[in-house]
Amino acid sequence: MSSEARLARALWIVEPGRAELRSESLPEPSADQVLVETRFSALSRGTEGLVFRAQVPPELHASMRCPHQAGELSLPVKYGYCSVGRVRAGAAPVGQRVFCLYPHQDRYVVPAADVVEIPDAVPDRRAVLAANMETAVNGLWDAAPLVGSRVAVIGAGAVGLLTASLLGRIPGIDLEVVDISAEKDELCRQLGLRCVRPAAARGACDLVLHASGAPAGLETALSLAGFEATIVELSWYGERRVSLSLGGRFHNGRLRILSSQVGSVAASQRPRWSYRRRMQLALQLLADPAYDALLARPVPFESLPEALPGLLGRAGSTVTELVEYTP
């Protein structure tokens, strides 16, 4: 490896609300490792926003570690899990396009088993959605929707829209996306989905999936669930407390709230599916060009520390912030 390739720069969150780029030296790839040069990474607004603001509860620091994280969630920390690049050396073909659950860094050395080849039909930019698509797949495995079900997906963020797009492929599904922002209507239309405000949403749903990240969204989920319906909670709240009205309809309606979290393969699939096989499926599902609508205009990696507060804080018609690396 050349002297230039031995050096890397990575984004570190150094204190609540502030990040910087730090340099580090890379080891020579061993026989079972690869050197990856990053082309794009993506920000997960929900989880990475909580990390950036140091709002991850201390008791969850160990369980919420991401692969290849450096430092601790008490800060400083190198965090992230949506990286796409090309193999430059090591145990895989040079030039192979790969996805890796790696923080925001311009090049890195990892075990070859930790990267997943990107299908030819999926361009680099769109492949950064693989981690969110994996969450959507796992959430639907937990939810087990049935043909003909009336379903609401609350929250038109990346996970919510990917989940809804997969639900829309099931025959007979009567589906609505529910979001408080009218700016999401056009984005939903591009994905073949219908988006409504909470006040206009239909009730009596067989299944509700909540992905807004806001406690008020979960309250809306309770109001839309029909008798003996299931509400699947895909959001993560960090240190925020969630207050719910669990009298009346919750008990009389015999409702069920189910937590779904991507850190474990859904119980129904666990005997047959590995993490790697699930990620391969997520990448294959991204072949649809419509998913490009989820991606914002790329931000240069060199500008990321200054741009990060605004990127993690804004909400609008695009839902996934993209970071581009200079080749």
N, C-alpha and C positions, 0 to 999 in steps of 0.2 A: 504494500500500500504506500502511495506517495506521501510525502510530508504534509501536503495540503489535505489529502483524504484522511489523515490521522486526526485532524481537528474538526470539531463540530460546535455548533451554537444551539442553545436550547432556551426556551422560554421558562423562566422561573417566576412564580408568584412569591414575592419576598416579604410582603406584609399586606394586610387587608386593603384591597383596592389598588395595589401597585405591583407591577411586574417589570422584569428586565431580561435582556438576553445575556447569557453567560456562556463562556467558551469552556470546552472540555476536550480531553484527548481520548481517542478511540483506540481500542486494542486491535491487533491484527486478527482478522477472522480465523477461527480454528476450523478444523475439518467439517464440523457440523454447524457452522454459523454462516451468516451472510452479512455483507455490508450493503445497506440500503441508502440510496440518495433520494430524499423526499421531493415530491413534486407538489403535492397538496396535502393540507390537513384541514380539519373542520372543528369548529367550536360547538360543543353541546351546551346550549344556553342554560338549561336547567341545572345539571350537575356542576358544570364548570363555573357557573355563576355563583353557586353556593361555596365552592372551593375558593374562588377569587375573593369573596367577601368574608372568608373564614367562618362560615356558618354551618359547617359540618359538626354535629355533636361529637364530643370527645369519645363517647362510648362506641361510635361507629367508625372511628379512624382506621381501625384494623380491617374491618369488613369492607370498607369503601376504597381500599387501596386499588389502584388500577395497575394493570400489567406494566412493568418497566418504570413505574413511578420511582422518583428519587426524592429524598426528603420526606417530611411528614405533613399531614393535613393541618397541623398546628402552625405551619409555615416556618421557613420557606419550603416550597415544594415544586417539583417538576411534574406536571399533571396533564393528562389528555389521552385520547384513545381512538382517534380517527385519522390515521396516517396512510397516505398512498405514495408509493415511490417505485424506483427501479433498482434491481439488484446490480451492484457494480463489482462485486467480488464474492467468492465463497462457494457454498455448497449448493447453489442453484444457478441456472443459466444466466449469464450476464445479459442484462437488458430485460429480464422477466419483470413484468409489472405485478406488484404485490400490495396487499393491504395488511396493515399491522396495527394492533392495539397499542400504539406508542404515543408518548407526549409530543408536543410541538418542538421539533428538532430537525435541523437540515440534513443530517446524515446520522446513521446509528448502526451498531453491530448487535444482532440478536440471533438466537438459535433459528436455524432454518425451519424448524417445526412451528415457530411463532408467526410466520408469514403465510398468507393464503394467496394463491395466484388469482389474478383478476381475469374474468372471462373476456374474450375478444370483443363481445358485444357491449361491454361496459367501459366508457371512457374514464380517464383518471379522475376528472372533476366529480363525476357522479358516484364513483366508487367510495368517496369519503362518507357517503350515507350508509355504508354497510353496518356500522355499529348501531345506528338508529333502526335500520331495517331488522337487524337481529333482535332488538328489543320488541319490535312490532310482531315478529314471528313468534317469539316466546309468549307475548301477551295473548295472542290468538290461540296458541296451544293451551294456555291456562283457561281462556274463556270458552273454548269449544263451541263456537257458534253453530247453529243448525240451519239447514236449508229452510228458507221461508221466514226466518226470524225477523222481528222488528228490532233494529239496533240503532243506538245513538253513540257517537264518538264525541266526547266533549274535549275541546282544545285542538285548534288547527295549527299546532306546532309540528315539528318534524315527525315525532313519534306518532302523534295523533293522525296526521295525514297519511303516513305510510301504513298505519294500521287500517285506516278507512279504505285506502286503495286496495288492500288485500281483501278486506271484507266485501268490497264491491264486486269481486270476481266470483263470489259464491252464489249459485242460482237462487233466485227468489228472495234474496236479502232485501229488506225494506230499510234503507239506511239514510240517516241524516248526520251531518257534522254540525256541531253546535259550538259557536264561538262568539265572544262579545264584540269582536271587531269586524265591521263590514269590509275592511281592507282585505280580509281573507277570502271573500266571496269569489273574486276572479281567480285566485290561486286554486281554490277548490274546483272551479269550473274547468280549469285546464287539466285537472286530474279526473274529470268525469264525476265529480261529487257535488252534492247540494249542501250549502252551508246556510244556517239560519241563526238568529239571535236566540238566547235562552227563552225569552217570552213567547217566541213563535214555535218552539220545538214541540213535537208531538210526544205525548206521554204513552203510558201503557206499553213500554218497551220490554221485550223479552230479555234483552242484554244491553247494558250500558258500560262503555269503556271510558274511564276518565283519565285524560292526559294533559290537563290544562296547567297543572302545577299550582293551582290556586285553591285554597279551601272553599271559596264560594262555588267553584266548579263541582266539587264533590257534593255540596248541598244541592246543586242543580241535578246531579246524577240521581240522588235519592228521589227528587220530585218527578223524574221521568221514568223511573223503574216501575214496571207493572207488578201484578201479584206474583209472588215467589220468583221474582227476577233476580239476576245476578249483576252486581256492579263490580267491575274489575278495575282496581286502582293501579294505574301505571305511573303516577306522579310520585316524586320524592320531595319531601318538605324540609329536609335538613333540621334546623333547630325550631322551625315554626310549629306552633301548636295548632291543631285543627279542632274547631268546635262544630259539632253537628247536632241537628235536631233528630234524636233517635226515639222520640215518643211517637204516638199516633201511627202513621203509615209504616214506619220502619217495622214495628212489631206486628201490626195488623196485616201488613202486606207480606209478612214473612220474607223480607228481603235479605240478601246475602251480599256482604262486601268481601271481595277476594283480593289479596295483594299479589301482584306479579312483579318479579324482579329478575333482570337478565343474568345476574350473577350465578344462577343455577338453571340448568335446563329444566323446563317444565316437567312436573312429575309424570305426566302421561307419556312423555317421549323419552324420558331419562334412560330406560333400559336399552334403547336402540340408537340414540343420538348422542354423539360427542359434541364438544364445543366447536371443534374444527368443522364437522359436518354441518352444524347449524350455520356457521359463518359462510361456508361455501354456498349454502342455500340462499342466504341473505344477498350475497353478491350476484347470484344468478337472477334473483328477482329484480335487480336493478337494471335489467336490460331495456326497460321501457323508457324511451326518451322523454316522456312526460315528466319524469322526476327531476329533470333539469330545472323546472320551475321552482323547485325548493331551494335553489342555490343562489346566494347573493353574489354580487360582484367581488372578485377576490381582493383581499388586502395583502400587500407585500409582507412577507415574514419580517423584514427589517423594521417595519412600522408597527408591528403587532403590540409591543408594550404600551405605546402611546394610544393605540386604537382600542385596546381591550376593554376599558371601562364603557365606552360607547357601544361596542359590539355586543357586550353581554347585557347591556341595559336597554337596548332599543327593541321595539316590537313593530312589525310592519308586515307588508305583503310577502316578503321573503322570510324564510324561517331558519335557514342554515347559513352561518357565516363561514366563508371559505378563506383559507390562507394559502397564498401561492409562494413557492420557493424558486429562487433564481437557479437555473441549471448550472 
